[in-house]
Amino acid sequence: MQAPLCLGDQAPLFSARSTEGDFSLDNFPGHWLFLLFCHEAFDAIATTEIVSLSGNIGLFSKKKCQPLIITGSSLFSNLAWLHSIHHHNTVEMDLPIIEDPTYEIFNAYQCHNYKKKNRSFFLIDSMNNIRWVCHYPSNVGLDIEEILRTLTALQHNDQNNTLSPADWHPGEPSIFHTVSDRKTMISMGEKWFYCLQ
């Protein structure tokens, strides 16, 4: 039985064909990755999600994060999907859409709910560690602002050894890590477990 994937685990590597050519997960050294798994091309909710991703690609680029879409459809279905989106929205789609008609990548990432047409999302850091996972039902689209907020929080905390409080947004105070030794606790007083930066 396959061990469950956990936050901090290494992301499973894979190679496959994509709408931008042959693809390997290590094509983006030093970058974070945002993976969107959807069950098939021409999914209505996923269409709105990739249009939104394309419209915000500059914000992801500033964070050195590359969005990737993995579908259970063939390369040619994915290409036709992109063509249709471009035709109806005049959106330039430069996001790689990766084919996975045998669901090998889905299974490696334990997205076993593809038969229910649910979608799964992953943030993977530049060291190939899984840092965030979320599963959405088939009838609700993701919130790009929340993805970017989470990505920014993870990167900020990595750089500053801090924690992000509830409803945190970039530029707001962060929390220093909880103190775990008595002397430091006493020196910090009442704020030893909740010290805003």
C-alpha positions, 0 to 999 in steps of 0.5 A: 500500500502506498504511503500517504503524501504529507507536507514536507515530502518530496514531490513525485517526479514525472515526465510527460508530453505537454502543450509546451513540448516534452515536460519534466518536473525538474524543468524549472530549477530554483522555482516553486511550482503550482500544480493543478490537477483536473480530470479532463480537458474542457472542464467548465470550472477548470477553464475559468481557473486556467484563464484566471491563472493566465491573467495572473501569471505575472504575479506568479512569475514575481514569486518564481513560481510556475503554474502547471495543469495536469489533466487526464486527457490526451495532448491533442484534447489539451491543445484543442481546449487551449485553442477553444479558450483562446478563441473565446477569451482572446487569452494567450495561454502560455501555461503548460498543460500536461497529459496524463490519460493513464492517470499515472501522475494522478496516482503518484500524487494520490489524487484518487478522486479524479473519477468524481471530477474533483480537483487537487492543487499542490505548491512545491518549493524550489527544493521539490518539497510539497508545501501545501495541498488542497482538494476542491469539489467539482462545482467550486473554483479555486481562489487565485488570491488565496493561492498567491497569499499562501505562496507569499506567506510560505516564502516570507516565513522561509526567509524570515523564520516567522509564522503567518497569523490568521488572515495575514496578507503581505506587509502585515506583521508576522509571528516569531516562532514560539519559544521552547526554553525557560530562560528565553520565555522569562526574558520575553514576558507575556508575549513569549508564545505570541510575539508579532514582528 
